[in-house]
Amino acid sequence: QMEAELSQNLESERKGERYSLVEPPILPDDPVSPNRIAILLIGIVLAGVAAVAVAGVSEMLDESVRGSKELAGLFGTPLGSIPYLMLAEEEEEAKKGYKWIYIGIAAVVIAVLLIFHFAVKPLDVVWYIALRKLGIG
């Protein structure tokens, strides 16, 4: 009698329910947050925007006069302007500077082509695809 009353009380108050774990939770393979690629891309974009903004603001705040046209705009027609004449040594230095710029541009182009070749598609395949699209090959 006592056992039946105890089980009836447990059943009516839902104290007798038992929970059992059927399947354990599965751990995720990739983290949900933070999205590091998105943070990196947003950082690069914001850095570029900030650089352009700082350059623009500093150019707006700069009150120096550059050239005869700006001087004419400030005071009317100027009396005269003296052009800058480069010495022979300065011309040679300027030509050497251009040489390094050309070398740098060539290195960047070669690096981009190599990355494209190994990461996206081989360049010979791209060449034959382009020829086929143009109707040449």
C-alpha positions in Angstrom: 0.0 0.0 0.0 2.8 2.4 1.0 4.7 1.7 -2.2 1.8 2.3 -4.4 1.1 5.6 -2.7 4.7 6.7 -3.1 4.8 5.8 -6.8 1.4 7.6 -7.3 2.9 10.8 -5.7 6.0 10.6 -7.8 4.0 10.1 -10.9 1.6 13.0 -10.2 4.4 15.4 -9.3 6.6 14.2 -12.3 9.5 13.5 -10.0 9.9 10.0 -11.4 10.9 11.2 -14.9 14.4 10.3 -16.0 16.3 11.8 -18.8 18.9 9.8 -20.7 21.4 11.1 -23.3 20.7 9.2 -26.5 23.4 10.8 -28.7 26.2 13.1 -27.5 26.5 16.5 -29.1 28.7 16.8 -32.1 31.6 19.3 -31.9 31.8 21.8 -34.8 34.6 21.5 -37.3 34.9 25.3 -38.0 34.6 28.1 -35.5 31.4 30.1 -35.8 33.0 33.3 -34.8 35.2 35.3 -35.2 35.2 35.3 -39.0 38.9 36.0 -39.5 38.7 36.4 -43.3 35.9 39.0 -43.0 37.9 40.8 -40.3 41.0 40.8 -42.5 39.2 42.1 -45.6 37.3 44.8 -43.7 40.6 45.9 -42.1 42.3 46.1 -45.5 39.4 48.1 -47.0 39.2 50.5 -43.9 42.9 51.0 -44.0 42.8 52.0 -47.6 39.9 54.4 -47.0 41.6 55.9 -44.0 44.8 56.4 -46.0 42.9 58.2 -48.8 41.0 60.3 -46.3 44.2 61.3 -44.4 45.9 62.3 -47.7 42.8 64.2 -48.8 42.5 66.1 -45.6 46.2 66.9 -45.4 46.1 68.2 -49.0 43.0 70.4 -48.2 44.7 71.8 -45.1 48.0 72.6 -47.0 48.1 76.2 -47.9 51.3 76.3 -49.9 51.4 77.7 -53.4 52.6 75.4 -56.2 53.1 76.8 -59.6 52.4 80.0 -61.4 48.7 79.2 -62.0 48.0 79.1 -58.3 50.0 82.3 -57.8 48.1 84.0 -60.5 44.8 82.9 -58.9 45.9 84.5 -55.6 47.3 87.8 -56.8 46.2 88.2 -60.3 48.8 87.9 -63.1 52.2 87.3 -61.6 55.2 89.4 -62.7 57.1 86.3 -63.9 58.1 82.8 -62.9 61.4 81.1 -63.1 61.4 77.5 -64.3 63.5 74.9 -62.6 66.4 73.7 -64.8 67.9 70.3 -64.0 71.6 69.7 -64.0 73.1 66.8 -66.0 73.7 64.8 -62.9 70.1 65.3 -61.8 68.8 64.1 -65.1 70.9 61.0 -64.9 69.7 60.3 -61.3 66.1 60.7 -62.5 66.7 58.2 -65.3 68.1 55.7 -62.8 65.0 56.1 -60.7 62.8 55.3 -63.6 64.9 52.2 -64.3 64.1 50.9 -60.8 60.4 51.7 -61.3 60.4 49.7 -64.5 62.1 46.8 -62.8 59.6 46.9 -59.9 56.6 46.9 -62.2 58.1 43.9 -64.2 58.7 42.0 -60.9 55.1 42.6 -59.8 53.7 41.5 -63.2 55.8 38.3 -63.1 54.7 37.6 -59.5 51.0 38.0 -60.4 51.4 35.7 -63.4 53.2 33.1 -61.3 50.5 33.2 -58.6 47.8 33.0 -61.2 49.6 30.1 -62.9 50.0 28.0 -59.8 46.8 29.0 -57.8 44.1 29.4 -60.5 44.9 27.9 -63.9 48.1 27.2 -65.9 49.0 30.0 -68.3 49.3 27.7 -71.3 45.7 26.5 -70.8 44.5 30.2 -70.5 46.4 31.0 -73.7 44.7 28.2 -75.7 41.3 29.1 -74.2 41.8 32.7 -75.3 42.8 31.6 -78.8 39.7 29.4 -79.1 37.4 32.2 -77.9 38.9 34.5 -80.5 38.5 31.9 -83.2 42.2 31.8 -84.0 43.2 28.4 -82.7 
